[in-house]
Amino acid sequence: MKHRILALTAVVSVAACCSMASAQAPTVTIDPQSHGNLAAAQESIVVAFIRISDAQQANDDHLGGHAGRAKDLLKQANEELRLAADFADQNQQGPPSSGPPTSGPPSLSPSAAAPPPPAQQTTPDLSGKWTIYAYNVDRPGSSLKTIQVVQQGNIISGSFRGPNQHGKMQGLITGNHVEFSTDTHDVLTFRGEITPTGMSGLYGVHGQHAPWTAERTN
């Protein structure tokens, strides 16, 4: 009888030890200096495990066994993270060689590494006297006008003379496009393109427009 009692006591003790081991909370086993992200994940698992244990205690463990299975999965996840860190340590590549590479692609010269910048477009020179052939906007026919252009960079100025009025003029060159206006009683605004042989476009006055062309006369 005494032997049976001792044997039963031993069985109970072993079962209690196994139960305590299975209920043991996970711990952080990864060095955060080597694997910061994995160690942080283990810390989160430990916190989650403790929160579940608190929930079990608050509910007298009446959670349908789901909380216990969740804790088992957390312990399994904690172990998988440890194995992942061990695997990384075993397969970590050594530091790169500090010596010069023995072979590699040839270095590119500055001209081959990048295309040359596009050539800067020069501003056309409109300096001088021009004769403008312009269609009339309010009646059939055309008339002659002249401009004397002074240019500074892409800014033009000078004088304008037409059949009925004269005065100053000023304008702007943008690429091959030119635009200038007269400082006269009836303001004329000329817009057009600069070509190798002259200028041409449309001019406007009082909201009406008509074609014009111009050629250099000196």
C-alpha positions in Angstrom: 0.0 0.0 0.0 2.8 2.4 0.9 4.5 1.6 -2.4 1.3 2.5 -4.3 1.0 5.8 -2.5 4.6 6.7 -3.2 4.1 5.8 -6.9 0.9 7.9 -7.2 2.7 10.8 -5.5 5.5 10.6 -8.0 3.1 10.6 -10.9 1.3 13.6 -9.6 4.5 15.5 -9.1 5.7 14.7 -12.6 2.4 15.9 -14.1 2.5 19.1 -12.1 6.0 19.8 -13.3 4.9 19.2 -16.9 1.9 21.5 -16.5 4.1 24.2 -15.1 6.6 23.9 -17.9 3.8 24.0 -20.6 2.4 27.1 -18.9 5.8 28.9 -18.7 5.7 32.3 -20.4 7.9 33.0 -23.4 10.9 35.1 -22.9 13.2 37.2 -25.1 16.0 35.0 -26.2 17.3 37.1 -29.2 20.1 39.6 -28.8 18.6 43.0 -29.7 22.1 44.2 -30.8 22.2 41.6 -33.5 18.6 41.4 -34.5 16.7 44.4 -33.2 13.5 43.7 -35.1 13.2 40.1 -34.1 14.0 40.9 -30.5 11.3 43.5 -30.5 8.8 41.0 -31.9 9.7 38.6 -29.1 9.0 41.4 -26.6 5.6 41.9 -28.1 4.9 38.2 -27.8 5.8 38.3 -24.1 3.5 41.3 -23.5 0.6 39.6 -25.4 1.1 36.4 -23.4 0.9 38.3 -20.1 -2.3 40.1 -21.2 -3.9 36.8 -22.1 -3.0 35.4 -18.7 -4.6 38.5 -17.1 -7.7 38.0 -19.2 -7.9 34.3 -18.1 -7.7 35.3 -14.5 -10.3 38.0 -14.8 -12.7 35.5 -16.5 -11.9 32.6 -14.2 -10.5 30.9 -17.3 -14.0 30.6 -18.8 -12.9 31.5 -22.3 -13.6 28.3 -24.1 -10.0 27.2 -24.3 -9.3 29.8 -27.0 -7.1 31.9 -24.7 -5.0 28.8 -23.8 -4.6 27.9 -27.5 -3.6 31.5 -28.2 -0.9 31.3 -25.6 0.4 28.1 -27.1 0.6 29.8 -30.5 2.5 32.7 -29.0 5.0 30.3 -27.5 5.4 28.6 -30.9 5.9 32.0 -32.6 8.5 33.0 -30.0 10.4 29.8 -30.7 10.2 30.4 -34.5 11.6 33.8 -34.1 14.5 32.4 -32.1 15.2 29.9 -34.9 15.0 32.6 -37.5 17.7 34.6 -35.6 19.9 31.5 -35.4 19.5 30.8 -39.1 20.5 34.4 -39.9 23.6 34.1 -37.7 24.6 30.9 -39.4 24.2 32.2 -42.9 25.4 35.7 -42.4 27.9 36.7 -45.1 31.3 38.0 -44.1 32.3 41.6 -44.4 33.1 42.8 -48.0 36.7 42.8 -49.0 38.4 46.1 -48.5 40.8 45.6 -51.4 40.1 46.9 -54.9 37.9 44.7 -57.1 39.8 42.4 -59.4 37.4 42.9 -62.3 34.4 45.0 -63.1 32.8 47.2 -65.7 35.1 49.8 -67.2 34.7 53.2 -65.7 32.8 55.7 -67.9 34.4 58.9 -69.0 32.6 62.1 -68.1 31.4 62.4 -71.7 30.1 58.9 -71.8 28.5 59.0 -68.3 26.1 61.8 -69.2 25.0 63.4 -72.5 26.4 66.9 -73.1 24.1 69.7 -72.2 22.1 71.1 -75.1 23.7 74.1 -76.8 22.3 77.3 -75.5 20.0 79.0 -78.1 21.2 82.4 -79.1 18.8 85.3 -79.3 18.2 86.5 -82.8 19.6 90.0 -83.5 16.9 92.3 -84.7 18.9 95.5 -84.4 18.5 97.9 -87.2 15.8 99.3 -89.5 12.9 97.2 -90.6 10.1 97.7 -93.2 6.7 96.3 -92.2 4.2 95.3 -94.8 0.8 95.1 -93.0 -2.7 94.5 -94.3 -5.2 97.1 -93.1 -7.6 95.9 -90.4 -10.5 98.2 -91.3 -10.4 98.4 -95.0 -8.9 96.6 -98.0 -5.3 97.0 -98.9 -2.1 97.3 -97.0 0.3 100.0 -95.7 4.0 100.4 -95.1 5.4 101.0 -91.6 9.0 101.2 -90.3 10.6 100.4 -87.0 14.1 101.2 -85.8 15.1 98.5 -83.4 17.6 98.8 -80.5 18.3 95.4 -78.8 19.7 94.6 -75.4 19.6 90.8 -74.8 16.1 89.8 -75.5 14.6 93.2 -74.9 13.9 95.4 -78.0 13.0 99.1 -78.1 13.2 101.9 -80.6 10.9 104.0 -82.8 7.9 103.3 -84.9 6.6 105.3 -87.9 3.4 104.6 -89.8 1.4 106.5 -92.4 -0.8 108.2 -89.7 1.1 108.1 -86.5 4.6 107.6 -85.0 6.2 107.1 -81.6 8.2 104.7 -79.5 8.0 100.9 -79.5 9.2 98.2 -77.1 9.0 94.5 -77.0 10.5 91.1 -76.2 12.1 88.2 -78.0 11.4 84.7 -76.8 13.3 82.1 -78.7 12.2 82.7 -82.3 9.0 84.5 -81.2 8.8 88.3 -81.2 6.2 90.6 -79.7 6.3 94.4 -79.6 3.8 97.3 -79.1 3.8 100.9 -80.3 3.6 103.8 -77.9 1.1 105.7 -80.1 -2.4 107.1 -80.0 -3.7 103.8 -81.6 -1.6 101.1 -80.0 -0.5 98.4 -82.4 0.6 95.1 -81.0 2.7 92.9 -83.3 3.2 89.2 -82.7 5.1 86.8 -84.9 8.0 84.5 -85.7 11.5 85.4 -86.6 12.7 83.6 -89.8 16.0 83.6 -91.6 14.6 86.1 -94.1 12.6 88.4 -91.8 9.6 88.3 -89.5 5.9 87.6 -90.0 2.7 87.1 -88.0 -0.4 89.0 -86.9 -0.8 92.5 -85.5 -3.8 93.9 -83.7 -5.5 97.2 -83.1 -8.9 97.9 -81.4 -9.5 94.2 -81.2 -9.0 93.6 -84.9 -6.1 91.6 -86.4 -4.4 91.3 -89.8 -1.2 89.7 -91.1 2.1 91.4 -91.4 5.6 90.7 -92.6 8.8 92.6 -92.2 12.3 92.6 -93.7 15.5 94.3 -92.7 16.2 97.4 -94.8 19.8 98.2 -93.7 
